[in-house]
């Protein structure tokens, strides 16, 4: 009985140490992002857009998860998803999305939605547009 008790205490202590180390190694922001990603990916497809929209106006970690998710939606074959993702990134004024939106613009797909998103992002997107025009001048 004493051996079992000691074994239990050792396991309990190791578990406590691993939990503490996890919180020391992973900062709060990273842990929050992991939880938000899990929440977004664990729901049915139709609810993902609603959750992502809620994340847009939430804290920084949730906003970053929504932004990453929208950027992945731009890669899908589904035209409606791509276009909606571009519009949401524009509304968020997503600096991260500028490079990807410029790539889509260069490809000639969804040009109107791309331009609208870049316009909503505003001034930060101008440098990228100017560079693109300089490189691809006829």
Buried (B, 14 or more C-beta within 10 A) or exposed (E): EEEEEEEEEEEEEEEEEEEEEEEEEEEEEEEBBEEBBEBBEEEEEEEBBEBBBEBBEEEEBBBBBBBBBBBEBBEEEEEEBBBBBBBBBBBBBBEBBBEBBBEBBEEEBBEEBBBBBBEBBEEEBEEBBEEBEEEEEE
